[in-house]
């Protein structure tokens, strides 16, 4: 990640950590870390964002009923 993204992560992390520490509820911090981890992984592998955007065409999917019938 570039310097601007690293600073953004740090600001978000510190702010949210303080809120979670106050409330004792940590789920939001876990979500933030997962989101930023995905961002870092996307930077390491530039093909990932394109793969996430193109998950196939709707006609390539089989209806669930058809899968259960087999």
C-alpha positions in Angstrom: 0.0 0.0 0.0 1.2 3.5 -0.6 1.9 6.0 2.1 -1.5 7.6 1.9 -3.3 4.3 2.3 -1.1 3.3 5.2 -1.9 6.6 7.0 -5.6 6.1 6.3 -5.4 2.6 7.8 -3.5 3.9 10.9 -6.1 6.6 11.5 -9.0 4.2 11.1 -7.4 1.6 13.3 -6.5 4.0 16.2 -9.9 5.6 16.1 -11.8 2.3 16.0 -9.5 0.6 18.6 -10.2 3.4 21.0 -14.0 3.0 20.5 -13.8 -0.8 20.8 -11.7 -0.6 23.9 -14.3 1.7 25.5 -17.3 -0.5 24.6 -15.6 -3.9 24.9 -17.0 -4.9 21.6 -14.3 -5.9 19.1 -16.2 -7.2 16.0 -15.9 -3.9 14.2 -12.1 -3.9 14.6 -12.0 -7.4 13.2 -14.0 -6.3 10.2 -11.7 -3.3 9.7 -8.6 -5.6 9.7 -10.2 -8.0 7.3 -11.0 -5.2 4.9 -7.5 -3.7 5.0 -6.0 -7.2 4.6 -8.0 -7.6 1.4 -6.7 -4.2 0.3 -3.1 -5.2 0.9 -3.6 -8.6 -0.8 -5.1 -6.8 -3.8 -2.0 -4.6 -4.0 0.3 -7.6 -3.9 -1.7 -9.4 -6.6 -3.1 -7.0 -9.2 -5.2 -9.8 -10.8 -7.3 -10.2 -7.7 -9.5 -7.1 -8.0 -10.4 -8.1 -11.6 -11.2 -11.6 -10.5 -13.4 -10.2 -7.7 -15.3 -8.0 -10.2 -15.8 -10.8 -12.8 -17.3 -13.8 -11.0 -18.8 -15.2 -14.1 -22.0 -14.6 -16.0 -25.4 -15.5 -14.5 -26.1 -18.1 -17.2 -23.0 -20.0 -16.0 -24.7 -20.7 -12.6 -26.8 -23.7 -12.0 -30.0 -23.3 -10.0 -29.8 -24.8 -6.5 -32.8 -27.0 -7.2 -30.9 -28.6 -10.1 -27.9 -29.4 -7.9 -30.1 -31.1 -5.3 -31.9 -33.2 -7.9 -28.7 -34.9 -9.0 
